[in-house]
Amino acid sequence: MPRILAASTLIYLVFVIYGSWVPLNFSPLPLADAFQRFASLPFADQAIESATDWATNSILLIPFTFLLGGWCRHRFPGCGALLSVILAVATGVVLAFFLEFSQIYFPPRTVSQKDVLALSLGGLLGAIAQLRWGALVGQWLGTLWQAEQGRSGLLKALHLYLLVVLLFSILPLDITVSAVEIYHKWTEGRLVLVPFSGLKGGVAEIVYELATDLLLWLPVGLLLAMERRSSSLGAAIDVGLLAMGVELAQLFVYSRVTDVTDPLLAALGGGLGGYLASRERKLFSIISSRSSSFWYRAWGAWAVTMVVVFWFPFDFAVSSVLIENAQDMLTRLPFLTLYQGTEFRAINEIIRKIALFVPGGLIFGMAVSKSGGSVRAGGLLMLMLASIIETGQLFLPGKVADTTDILLFSLGGWLGLHLAKTFRSVDWKTLKSTTPKTVQTEPRAGLSVESTTPFPVSIEYSQLIAFAVLFIGLAVLIKLPGVPYNIKELVAPGIAGLFSIAGISMALLWLINGHFPVIRKFDPTSRALCFLPLWLIGHALVNWVLLRLSVPLESIHDIVGSPVLDWAWDLELIGRYVALHCAISLPLLGAIILTASLSRGGQKGILAIWCLWSLLLAWPLHAVIVSHAATDNLTELMRGGGDFPYAMLLFSGAFLASLSATLLASLLARPSHIPAKLFLIVAAMISSVACLWFGSEPMILKYGKVFSAWQFLLSPDRNNYIVGSQLWLHFAVVFTAYFVLVALLHYPFWKNCASSVSQPRSGRSPEVRA
């Protein structure tokens, strides 16, 4: 313990001195002149605008005297606690005078007697804290240290990571308790109370910000799930509450932005970490089975990525100041460029640049463990790559080559190399899997379920996660540039917009997944399928309630039209929406049934009855939606004004798009007949695009302009219609988003439901299969 305290005290002392002298611009001055200048400094009253400096200087020496007092108590036990504290206070005061006096030799540092007072006060507080709580803290740290010794290297690394995350979250410690300053944070937009309302910039910036916030908390969820043996949902809740506490603490850190979006993303990242923890054996088997050549290729791909990131946009040029820039790079003091910015920016840059090279070190460490190579060679390779990157930046205008970056990159690579060792020390047998158990039930016709409950608990968790993903996705979508304004108008501004997003997310989830809880009732030998239209109406009414409570009425009128029949209440709107909903949900239901029929043990009779009902409902639905429409907002988008053949073409396009997605979900859940299913998926996607494209109107004359149906749907506004390759790109993005969304939402059900019809009921002879 004394050695640890001594090392910690010396490291912190070096940090304090270096921070006080940066940028180390030493200016010689006679000692007498320095004393005279220091003595003549006025001791002015503390100004309001320098309250942050006062608080920072007061905090600076608290850790130093606390550690020094603890070291004195252990090193000289005969001196007594009080004498050790007095020695620590005296040392702290001497250090305070030394730091401020020495800054005279290092302009442009500001020398102030107020700083001496603040530093001395901090030293006194640290010594008093050692006297009052030193023994208790030492005992607690000793217990913690002993507990850490018995943990695996992976858990130690995750504990250190959690500590870094928490410390980073409250830096740069410009703490304020002033209600006025907190109000200023709110007026300046640094106190965001509406989720996702603080997102700014283009698509790349928004995606980067969201991804980093999510990935930041993924290891924390992994840690909590491994230690507490909790499920993915439990890890998500724990991490969300922890992130909420961090955001509350950031409320009192003036330079930090407090955003309620962060706890939501943290919960999602924590849930993902919990999911990975529940699959630790499978992940470990995948990692351990990879050869050294795979890891070396992975490291090469990572290195190329780093070069591309730091050399983009590759506008290399040999300028006349190249030699001067190289000299500046080699002679510039470490961390000088970071000092010239804000404290938060400096800390953020340090952590970001270290974190970028940690994966490289981790990957190379895995390769070395497989091939028996040298870890030192990996460290030298990381140093060489960092040097190449910085040297290349000398030829890039706008880039600043700095030896500090080489140091930080190398440190990140070194951390990654040592982190790779922790995977070999993990006792994977002691980690409890959170995969829910299933119990076989009596088989029944339809899509059988392997549980004594309607669905296993994992389905409930998956739907909660799906709702969270939809909620976050929609909240981000309405903030992205280029999104059509008709979509943005669905969400009300301010806090009310959260309820709109929640309702729309629930409606989408119910539209896509709502058929699964009852689809196993659709047995061709029963009467359930006779009531399929009633189920479609009930399914539509649930969605109507959700949308009516969350979407502005004007948006509903834009889709189904304003009432024209003078029916009571909203009956006309409800009827028109039910018809439109049935036309959308019917192909989704058919895609699920066909996917089950194509799988082993599928009942072909269900598909035949679905086709029969589709044919019977086709004309009534077409009459309500097209022939007797209350608005032309939909019919004008269909080729030929919505003639029956073109309407069926659009219906087929929706069916094929849904079929390709649910086939992919079924394939991922139960890999079988892979080549055939992949062929069907690709064929369905291509056919769907053709049906949707040729079933839509190619030329619309409106608003004094000529445009197509897809230009109207995919353009951001009516004044700027996208054309050519840009239109195809937007169409591909939307189609892919629907394909991925349906596949991900269907996957948990296909994972837990048999993709075939179960055995016949008792009393009937089993079907003979080839």
C-alpha positions in Angstrom: 0.0 0.0 0.0 2.8 2.6 0.8 4.3 2.0 -2.6 1.0 2.5 -4.4 0.4 5.7 -2.5 3.9 7.0 -3.2 3.6 6.2 -6.9 0.2 7.8 -7.1 1.4 10.9 -5.3 4.4 11.3 -7.6 2.4 10.8 -10.7 -0.2 13.3 -9.6 2.6 15.8 -8.7 4.1 15.5 -12.1 0.7 16.1 -13.6 0.1 19.2 -11.6 3.5 20.7 -12.3 3.3 19.9 -16.0 -0.2 21.4 -16.2 0.9 24.5 -14.5 3.9 25.1 -16.8 2.4 24.2 -20.2 3.2 25.4 -22.8 6.7 25.2 -21.3 7.7 28.5 -22.9 10.6 29.1 -20.4 11.6 32.8 -20.2 14.8 33.5 -18.2 14.4 36.1 -15.5 16.6 37.1 -12.5 15.4 35.6 -9.3 15.2 39.0 -7.5 13.1 40.4 -10.3 10.8 37.4 -10.1 10.4 37.8 -6.4 9.6 41.5 -6.8 7.1 40.9 -9.5 5.4 38.2 -7.5 5.2 40.4 -4.3 3.8 43.3 -6.2 0.8 41.3 -7.6 -2.5 42.9 -6.4 -4.9 40.6 -4.5 -8.1 41.7 -6.2 -11.5 40.5 -5.2 -12.6 37.3 -6.9 -14.6 38.2 -10.0 -17.8 36.3 -11.0 -16.4 35.4 -14.4 -13.4 33.7 -12.7 -15.4 31.5 -10.3 -14.6 28.5 -12.4 -10.9 29.1 -12.2 -11.2 29.5 -8.4 -13.1 26.2 -8.1 -10.6 24.4 -10.4 -7.6 25.7 -8.4 -9.3 24.7 -5.1 -9.8 21.2 -6.3 -6.4 20.8 -7.9 -4.4 20.0 -4.7 -7.1 18.1 -2.8 -6.0 14.7 -4.3 -2.3 15.5 -3.7 -2.5 16.3 0.0 -4.9 13.4 0.5 -2.5 10.9 -1.1 0.5 12.5 0.6 -1.1 12.4 4.0 -2.0 8.7 3.5 1.6 7.9 2.5 3.0 9.7 5.6 0.7 7.8 7.9 1.8 4.4 6.4 5.5 5.4 6.0 5.9 7.0 9.5 3.3 5.3 11.7 4.9 6.6 14.9 4.3 10.3 13.9 0.6 10.1 14.4 -2.2 11.0 12.1 -2.4 14.7 13.1 1.3 15.2 12.5 1.1 13.5 9.1 -1.8 15.8 8.1 0.1 18.9 9.3 3.1 17.8 7.2 0.8 17.3 4.2 -0.8 20.8 4.7 2.6 22.4 4.9 3.8 20.6 1.7 0.6 21.6 -0.1 1.0 25.3 0.8 4.7 25.3 -0.3 3.7 23.6 -3.5 0.9 26.2 -4.1 3.4 29.1 -3.7 6.0 27.2 -5.9 3.5 26.6 -8.7 2.3 30.2 -8.9 5.7 31.7 -8.5 7.2 29.4 -11.2 4.6 30.4 -13.7 6.4 33.8 -13.9 9.0 32.0 -15.9 6.5 30.4 -18.3 4.4 33.0 -20.1 1.7 33.3 -21.1 0.6 31.7 -17.9 -1.3 34.0 -15.5 0.1 34.5 -12.0 -2.3 35.4 -9.3 -2.2 35.5 -5.5 -5.8 34.4 -5.5 -4.7 31.2 -7.1 -2.2 30.7 -4.3 -5.0 31.1 -1.8 -7.2 28.7 -3.7 -4.5 26.1 -4.1 -3.6 26.3 -0.4 -7.3 26.0 0.5 -7.5 22.9 -1.6 -4.4 21.4 0.0 -5.9 22.0 3.5 -9.2 20.4 2.4 -7.4 17.3 1.1 -5.4 16.9 4.3 -8.5 17.3 6.5 -10.3 14.7 4.3 -7.3 12.4 4.9 -7.6 12.9 8.7 -11.3 12.4 8.7 -11.9 9.7 6.1 -8.4 8.5 5.2 -8.5 5.3 7.2 -12.0 4.4 6.0 -11.1 5.1 2.3 -7.8 3.1 2.7 -9.7 0.2 4.1 -12.3 0.4 1.3 -9.6 0.6 -1.4 -7.8 -2.3 0.2 -10.9 -4.4 0.1 -11.6 -3.4 -3.4 -8.0 -4.1 -4.4 -8.2 -7.6 -2.9 -11.5 -8.3 -4.7 -10.0 -7.1 -8.0 -7.1 -9.6 -7.6 -9.5 -12.5 -7.8 -11.3 -11.3 -10.9 -10.5 -12.1 -14.5 -8.5 -9.8 -16.7 -11.6 -9.0 -18.7 -13.6 -7.8 -15.7 -10.6 -5.8 -14.5 -10.4 -4.1 -17.9 -14.2 -3.4 -17.9 -14.0 -1.9 -14.4 -11.2 0.4 -15.5 -13.3 1.3 -18.6 -16.3 2.1 -16.4 -14.1 4.3 -14.2 -12.8 6.2 -17.2 -16.3 6.7 -18.6 -17.6 8.1 -15.3 -14.6 10.4 -14.9 -14.8 11.6 -18.5 -18.5 12.4 -18.0 -17.9 15.0 -15.3 -14.7 16.6 -16.8 -13.5 19.3 -17.1 -14.9 19.9 -13.5 -16.0 23.4 -14.2 -18.7 22.8 -11.6 -21.5 25.2 -11.0 -24.4 25.3 -8.6 -25.7 28.6 -9.8 -29.3 28.6 -11.0 -28.5 31.5 -13.3 -25.7 29.6 -15.0 -27.9 26.5 -15.4 -30.5 28.8 -16.9 -27.9 30.1 -19.3 -27.1 26.5 -20.3 -30.8 26.0 -21.2 -31.0 29.2 -23.2 -27.8 28.3 -25.0 -29.2 24.9 -26.1 -26.9 22.9 -23.8 -29.8 21.6 -21.7 -31.9 19.3 -24.0 -35.1 18.1 -22.4 -36.7 16.6 -25.5 -35.0 13.4 -26.8 -33.2 13.8 -30.2 -34.1 17.5 -30.5 -30.5 18.4 -30.0 -29.3 16.5 -33.1 -27.5 18.8 -35.6 -25.5 18.5 -38.7 -25.8 16.2 -41.7 -26.6 12.5 -41.8 -22.9 11.4 -41.2 -22.6 13.7 -38.1 -25.9 12.5 -36.6 -25.1 8.8 -37.2 -21.6 9.2 -35.8 -22.9 10.9 -32.7 -25.6 8.3 -32.1 -23.3 5.4 -32.8 -20.6 6.6 -30.4 -23.1 7.3 -27.6 -24.5 3.8 -28.0 -21.1 2.0 -28.3 -19.7 4.0 -25.3 -22.1 2.2 -23.0 -22.0 -1.3 -24.6 -19.0 -2.5 -22.5 -20.8 -1.2 -19.3 -23.8 -3.4 -20.2 -21.4 -6.3 -20.8 -19.8 -5.7 -17.4 -23.1 -5.5 -15.5 -24.6 -8.5 -17.2 -21.5 -10.6 -16.4 -21.3 -9.6 -12.8 -25.0 -9.6 -11.9 -25.9 -12.5 -14.2 -28.7 -10.2 -15.4 -30.7 -10.5 -18.7 -30.4 -8.1 -21.6 -33.4 -6.1 -20.3 -31.9 -5.9 -16.8 -28.6 -4.7 -18.2 -30.4 -2.1 -20.3 -32.3 -0.8 -17.3 -29.2 -0.7 -15.1 -27.1 1.1 -17.7 -30.0 3.5 -18.4 -30.3 4.5 -14.8 -26.5 4.9 -14.5 -26.5 7.1 -17.6 -29.4 9.1 -16.1 -27.3 9.8 -13.0 -24.4 10.9 -15.2 -26.6 13.3 -17.1 -27.9 14.7 -13.8 -24.3 15.3 -12.7 -23.5 16.9 -16.0 -26.2 19.4 -15.3 -23.8 21.0 -12.8 -20.8 20.9 -15.1 -21.1 24.2 -17.0 -19.3 23.2 -20.2 -21.1 19.9 -20.7 -24.3 19.4 -22.6 -27.1 17.7 -20.6 -29.2 15.7 -23.0 -32.0 13.2 -22.1 -31.2 11.4 -25.4 -28.0 9.9 -23.9 -29.7 7.7 -21.3 -32.0 6.2 -24.0 -29.0 5.4 -26.2 -27.1 4.2 -23.1 -29.9 1.8 -22.3 -29.9 0.5 -25.8 -26.1 0.0 -25.8 -26.3 -1.6 -22.3 -29.0 -4.0 -23.6 -26.8 -4.9 -26.5 -23.9 -5.5 -24.1 -26.2 -7.7 -22.0 -27.1 -9.7 -25.1 -23.4 -10.3 -25.9 -22.9 -11.4 -22.4 -25.6 -14.0 -22.8 -23.8 -15.3 -25.9 -20.3 -15.4 -24.3 -19.6 -19.0 -25.0 -20.6 -18.8 -28.7 -18.6 -15.6 -29.1 -15.6 -17.1 -27.4 -15.8 -20.2 -29.6 -15.9 -18.0 -32.7 -13.0 -15.9 -31.5 -10.9 -18.9 -30.5 -11.6 -20.8 -33.7 -10.1 -18.1 -36.0 -6.6 -18.6 -37.3 -3.7 -16.2 -37.0 -4.0 -15.4 -40.7 -7.6 -14.2 -40.2 -6.5 -11.8 -37.4 -3.5 -10.5 -39.5 -5.9 -9.8 -42.4 -8.3 -8.1 -40.0 -5.5 -6.0 -38.6 -4.5 -5.0 -42.2 -8.1 -3.9 -42.9 -8.2 -1.9 -39.7 -4.8 -0.2 -40.5 -6.1 0.7 -44.0 -9.2 2.2 -42.4 -7.2 4.3 -40.0 -5.1 5.6 -42.9 -8.2 6.5 -44.9 -9.8 8.2 -42.0 -6.8 10.4 -41.2 -5.7 11.1 -44.8 -9.2 11.9 -46.1 -9.8 13.8 -48.5 -6.4 12.8 -49.9 -5.6 16.2 -51.3 -1.8 15.7 -51.1 0.4 18.7 -51.9 4.0 19.6 -51.5 4.1 23.2 -50.3 6.9 25.5 -49.6 6.3 25.3 -45.8 6.7 21.5 -45.7 10.1 21.6 -44.1 8.9 24.3 -41.6 5.9 22.1 -40.7 8.1 19.1 -40.2 10.4 21.1 -37.9 7.3 22.3 -35.9 6.1 18.7 -35.6 9.5 17.5 -34.2 10.1 20.4 -31.9 6.6 21.0 -30.6 6.1 20.1 -27.0 3.8 17.2 -26.2 0.2 18.1 -25.6 0.8 21.8 -26.6 -1.9 21.8 -29.3 -4.4 20.3 -26.8 -3.5 23.0 -24.2 -4.4 25.7 -26.7 -8.0 24.6 -26.8 -10.6 24.0 -24.1 -10.1 21.5 -21.3 -13.0 19.4 -22.5 -11.8 19.4 -26.1 -8.3 18.3 -24.9 -9.7 15.4 -22.9 -12.1 14.4 -25.6 -9.3 14.3 -28.2 -7.0 12.3 -25.9 -9.7 9.6 -25.2 -10.8 9.5 -28.9 -7.3 9.0 -30.3 -6.4 6.4 -27.8 -9.7 4.6 -28.3 -9.2 4.5 -32.1 -6.0 2.4 -31.8 -7.2 0.1 -29.0 -9.0 -2.2 -31.6 -5.8 -2.4 -33.6 -3.8 -3.5 -30.6 -6.5 -6.0 -29.6 -6.7 -7.5 -33.1 -2.9 -7.8 -33.4 -2.7 -9.3 -29.9 -5.2 -12.0 -30.9 -3.0 -12.7 -34.0 0.1 -12.9 -31.9 -1.6 -15.3 -29.4 -2.4 -17.6 -32.4 1.0 -17.5 -34.1 3.3 -17.2 -31.1 4.7 -13.9 -32.2 6.1 -11.1 -30.1 4.0 -8.5 -28.4 6.9 -6.0 -28.6 6.7 -6.4 -32.4 3.1 -5.4 -32.2 4.0 -2.3 -30.2 6.6 -1.3 -32.7 4.2 -1.9 -35.6 1.6 0.4 -33.9 4.3 3.1 -33.4 5.3 2.7 -37.1 1.7 3.0 -38.3 1.1 6.1 -36.1 4.3 7.7 -37.5 3.2 7.0 -41.1 -0.2 8.6 -40.5 1.3 11.7 -38.9 4.0 12.0 -41.6 1.4 11.8 -44.3 -0.5 14.6 -42.7 2.4 16.9 -43.4 1.4 16.7 -47.1 -2.3 17.4 -46.4 -3.4 21.1 -46.2 -5.6 21.7 -43.2 -4.1 18.8 -41.3 -1.8 19.3 -38.3 0.9 16.7 -37.8 1.8 16.3 -34.1 4.0 14.0 -32.1 1.4 14.0 -29.4 -0.9 12.0 -31.7 1.9 9.4 -32.3 2.2 9.1 -28.5 -1.6 8.7 -28.0 -2.0 6.3 -30.9 0.8 4.1 -29.6 -0.7 4.2 -26.1 -4.0 3.0 -27.5 -2.3 0.2 -29.4 -0.4 -0.8 -26.3 -3.6 -1.0 -24.3 -5.2 -3.1 -27.0 -2.2 -5.5 -27.0 -2.5 -6.0 -23.2 -6.3 -6.2 -23.4 -5.9 -9.2 -25.8 -4.3 -11.1 -22.9 -7.5 -10.8 -20.8 -9.5 -13.0 -23.2 -7.2 -15.9 -22.4 -7.8 -15.5 -18.6 -11.6 -15.4 -18.8 -13.3 -18.4 -17.0 -16.1 -18.8 -19.4 -17.6 -21.7 -17.5 -18.5 -19.5 -14.6 -20.5 -17.0 -16.7 -24.2 -17.9 -16.6 -26.1 -17.8 -19.8 -29.3 -15.9 -19.8 -30.9 -17.7 -22.8 -34.4 -18.6 -21.8 -35.4 -22.2 -21.7 -38.2 -23.6 -23.8 -40.6 -26.4 -23.0 -42.2 -28.5 -25.6 -45.9 -28.4 -25.6 -48.5 -30.6 -27.3 -48.2 -29.9 -31.0 -51.1 -28.2 -32.8 -51.8 -27.1 -36.3 -50.5 -23.9 -37.6 -47.2 -22.3 -36.5 -46.3 -24.3 -33.3 -44.8 -22.5 -30.3 -42.1 -24.2 -28.1 -43.2 -22.8 -24.8 -45.9 -23.4 -22.1 -46.7 -19.7 -22.4 -48.0 -18.0 -25.6 -44.5 -16.9 -26.3 -41.2 -17.2 -24.4 -40.0 -14.4 -22.2 -37.3 -13.6 -24.9 -40.2 -12.6 -27.2 -41.4 -10.0 -24.7 -37.9 -8.6 -24.3 -37.4 -8.6 -28.1 -40.6 -6.5 -28.5 -39.5 -4.0 -25.9 -36.2 -3.7 -27.7 -37.9 -3.4 -31.0 -40.2 -0.7 -29.7 -37.1 1.2 -28.3 -35.3 0.8 -31.7 -38.4 2.1 -33.6 -38.8 5.0 -31.2 -35.2 6.1 -31.5 -35.2 5.5 -35.3 -38.2 7.7 -35.8 -36.9 10.4 -33.5 -33.7 10.5 -35.5 -35.4 10.2 -38.8 -37.5 13.4 -38.4 -34.2 15.3 -37.7 -32.3 14.1 -40.7 -32.0 16.4 -43.7 -33.7 15.3 -46.9 -36.6 13.5 -45.2 -39.9 14.4 -46.9 -41.8 17.0 -44.9 -45.0 14.8 -44.9 -43.2 12.5 -42.6 -41.9 15.2 -40.3 -45.5 16.6 -40.1 -46.6 13.4 -38.4 -44.8 14.4 -35.3 -45.9 17.4 -33.2 -43.2 19.8 -31.9 -41.8 19.8 -28.4 -42.7 17.3 -25.6 -46.0 16.3 -27.4 -43.8 14.9 -30.2 -42.6 12.2 -27.9 -46.1 10.8 -27.6 -46.5 11.0 -31.4 -43.3 9.0 -31.9 -44.3 6.5 -29.2 -47.8 6.0 -30.8 -46.4 5.7 -34.4 -43.7 3.2 -33.2 -46.3 1.1 -31.5 -48.5 1.2 -34.6 -45.6 0.1 -36.8 -44.8 -2.7 -34.4 -48.4 -3.9 -34.3 -48.7 -3.6 -38.1 -45.7 -5.8 -38.8 -45.7 -8.2 -35.9 -49.4 -8.2 -34.8 -50.3 -11.3 -36.8 -47.9 -13.6 -35.0 -49.8 -14.0 -31.7 -52.9 -15.5 -33.5 -51.5 -16.9 -36.8 -51.1 -20.4 -35.2 -54.9 -20.4 -34.8 -55.2 -20.4 -38.6 -55.7 -24.1 -39.0 -57.2 -25.2 -42.4 -59.1 -27.9 -40.5 -60.7 -25.4 -38.1 -63.1 -22.5 -38.6 -60.7 -19.8 -37.6 -59.8 -18.9 -41.2 -63.5 -18.3 -41.9 -63.2 -15.2 -39.7 -60.0 -13.9 -41.3 -61.7 -10.6 -42.4 -62.9 -10.0 -38.8 -59.3 -10.4 -37.6 -58.1 -8.0 -40.2 -60.7 -5.5 -39.1 -59.8 -5.9 -35.5 -56.1 -5.6 -36.3 -56.9 -2.4 -38.2 -59.0 -0.9 -35.4 -56.1 -1.3 -32.9 -53.8 0.6 -35.3 -56.5 3.3 -35.8 -56.7 4.0 -32.1 -52.9 4.3 -31.9 -52.6 6.6 -34.9 -55.7 8.7 -34.0 -54.1 9.4 -30.6 -50.7 10.2 -31.9 -51.0 11.6 -35.5 -52.5 15.0 -36.3 -56.0 14.7 -37.9 -54.8 16.7 -40.9 -52.3 14.0 -41.7 -55.0 11.3 -41.6 -57.1 13.4 -43.9 -54.2 13.7 -46.3 -54.1 9.9 -46.6 -57.7 8.7 -46.5 -59.5 12.0 -47.3 -61.8 14.3 -45.4 -65.4 12.9 -44.6 -67.8 13.4 -47.5 -70.7 11.1 -46.5 -72.0 12.9 -43.5 -71.7 9.8 -41.3 -71.8 10.2 -37.5 -68.7 10.7 -35.5 -65.5 9.3 -37.2 -67.2 6.3 -38.7 -66.3 7.3 -42.3 -62.7 7.9 -41.5 -62.5 4.6 -39.6 -64.0 2.7 -42.4 -61.7 4.2 -45.0 -58.7 3.6 -42.8 -59.7 0.0 -42.1 -59.9 -0.7 -45.8 -56.5 0.8 -46.5 -55.0 -1.0 -43.5 -56.4 -4.3 -44.7 -54.8 -3.8 -48.1 -51.4 -3.2 -46.4 -51.6 -6.0 -43.7 -53.0 -8.6 -46.0 -49.8 -9.0 -48.0 -47.8 -9.0 -44.8 -49.9 -11.8 -43.5 -49.6 -13.7 -46.8 -45.8 -13.4 -46.7 -45.7 -15.0 -43.2 -48.0 -17.8 -44.3 -46.1 -18.5 -47.5 -42.8 -18.5 -45.6 -44.2 -21.1 -43.2 -45.5 -23.1 -46.1 -42.1 -23.2 -47.9 -40.5 -24.5 -44.7 -40.4 -28.1 -43.8 -43.7 -29.3 -42.4 -45.6 -26.3 -43.7 -49.4 -26.5 -44.2 -50.2 -25.7 -47.8 -53.9 -25.4 -47.0 -53.4 -22.1 -45.1 -51.9 -20.5 -48.1 -54.7 -21.6 -50.4 -57.3 -20.1 -48.0 -55.4 -16.8 -47.7 -55.3 -16.6 -51.5 -59.1 -17.2 -51.6 -59.8 -14.4 -49.1 -57.4 -12.1 -51.0 -59.3 -12.6 -54.2 -62.7 -12.1 -52.4 -61.5 -8.9 -50.7 -59.7 -7.5 -53.7 -62.8 -5.8 -55.3 -64.4 -4.4 -52.1 -61.1 -2.9 -50.9 -60.4 -1.5 -54.4 -63.8 0.1 -54.4 -63.3 1.8 -51.0 -59.7 2.9 -51.5 -59.8 3.8 -55.2 -63.2 3.9 -56.8 -65.0 5.8 -54.0 -62.0 7.6 -52.6 -62.6 10.8 -50.7 -59.3 12.3 -52.0 -56.9 11.8 -55.0 -53.8 11.9 -52.8 -53.4 8.1 -53.2 -55.1 7.4 -56.5 -52.9 10.0 -58.4 -49.8 8.0 -57.3 -51.1 4.8 -58.9 -50.6 4.3 -62.6 -53.8 4.7 -64.6 -55.5 6.5 -61.7 -55.6 3.2 -59.7 -57.1 0.9 -62.2 -57.6 -2.6 -60.8 -54.6 -4.2 -62.7 -52.2 -1.5 -61.5 -53.6 -1.7 -58.0 -53.0 -5.4 -58.0 -49.5 -4.8 -59.3 -48.8 -2.5 -56.2 -50.3 -5.2 -54.0 -48.0 -7.8 -55.4 -45.0 -5.5 -54.9 -45.9 -5.1 -51.2 -46.4 -8.8 -50.9 -43.0 -9.7 -52.5 -41.1 -7.1 -50.5 -42.6 -8.5 -47.3 -41.9 -12.0 -48.5 -38.2 -11.3 -49.1 -37.8 -9.8 -45.6 -39.6 -12.6 -43.7 -37.8 -15.2 -45.7 -34.5 -13.7 -44.6 -35.7 -13.7 -40.9 -36.7 -17.3 -41.2 -33.4 -18.2 -42.8 -31.4 -16.5 -40.1 -33.5 -18.2 -37.4 -33.3 -21.7 -38.9 -30.6 -22.0 -41.5 -31.9 -24.7 -43.9 -32.1 -24.9 -47.7 -29.9 -21.9 -47.8 -29.2 -21.7 -51.6 -32.9 -22.1 -52.5 -34.1 -19.5 -49.9 -31.4 -17.0 -51.0 -32.5 -17.4 -54.6 -36.1 -16.8 -53.5 -35.1 -13.7 -51.5 -33.3 -12.1 -54.4 -36.0 -13.0 -56.9 -38.7 -11.6 -54.6 -36.8 -8.4 -54.1 -36.2 -7.8 -57.8 -39.8 -8.6 -58.7 -41.0 -6.4 -55.9 -39.0 -3.4 -57.2 -40.4 -4.0 -60.7 -44.0 -4.2 -59.4 -43.7 -1.1 -57.3 -42.0 0.9 -60.0 -44.3 0.0 -62.9 -47.4 0.1 -60.7 -46.8 3.8 -59.8 -47.7 6.8 -61.9 -44.6 8.0 -64.0 -46.1 11.4 -64.8 -48.2 13.7 -62.6 -49.1 17.2 -63.5 -49.7 19.2 -60.4 -48.5 22.4 -58.7 -47.5 23.7 -62.1 -44.8 20.9 -62.3 -44.3 17.5 -63.8 -43.1 14.7 -61.6 -43.5 11.0 -60.9 -45.1 9.3 -58.0 -41.8 8.3 -56.4 -40.4 11.8 -56.9 -43.4 13.0 -54.9 -43.0 10.5 -52.1 -39.2 10.6 -51.8 -38.3 14.3 -52.4 -37.7 16.5 -49.3 -40.2 19.1 -50.4 -42.3 20.1 -53.4 -39.8 22.8 -54.6 -36.9 20.4 -55.1 -37.8 17.1 -56.8 -35.0 14.6 -56.9 -34.1 13.1 -60.3 -31.9 10.5 -61.9 -29.5 8.5 -59.8 -30.4 10.5 -56.7 -34.0 9.2 -57.0 -32.9 5.7 -57.4 -30.6 6.1 -54.4 -33.4 7.3 -52.2 -35.7 4.5 -53.4 -33.0 1.9 -52.6 -32.5 3.4 -49.1 -36.2 3.3 -48.4 -36.7 -0.2 -49.8 -33.7 -1.5 -47.9 -34.9 0.1 -44.7 -38.2 -1.6 -45.0 -36.6 -5.0 -45.9 -34.2 -4.8 -42.9 -36.9 -3.5 -40.5 -39.4 -6.3 -41.3 -36.6 -9.0 -41.2 -35.4 -7.8 -37.8 -38.9 -7.5 -36.3 -39.9 -11.0 -37.6 -36.7 -12.7 -36.5 -37.5 -13.3 -32.8 -40.8 -15.0 -33.8 -39.2 -17.3 -36.4 -36.6 -18.1 -33.8 -39.2 -19.3 -31.3 -41.8 -20.6 -33.7 -41.5 -23.7 -35.8 -41.5 -22.9 -39.5 -43.6 -25.9 -40.3 -47.0 -27.2 -39.5 -47.0 -29.5 -36.5 -48.1 -33.1 -36.6 -51.7 -34.0 -37.2 -54.0 -34.3 -34.2 -54.7 -37.6 -32.5 -56.9 -39.9 -34.3 -55.5 -39.2 -37.7 -52.7 -41.0 -39.5 -49.5 -39.0 -39.9 -48.7 -37.7 -43.3 -46.1 -39.7 -45.1 -43.2 -37.6 -46.5 -40.6 -38.6 -48.9 
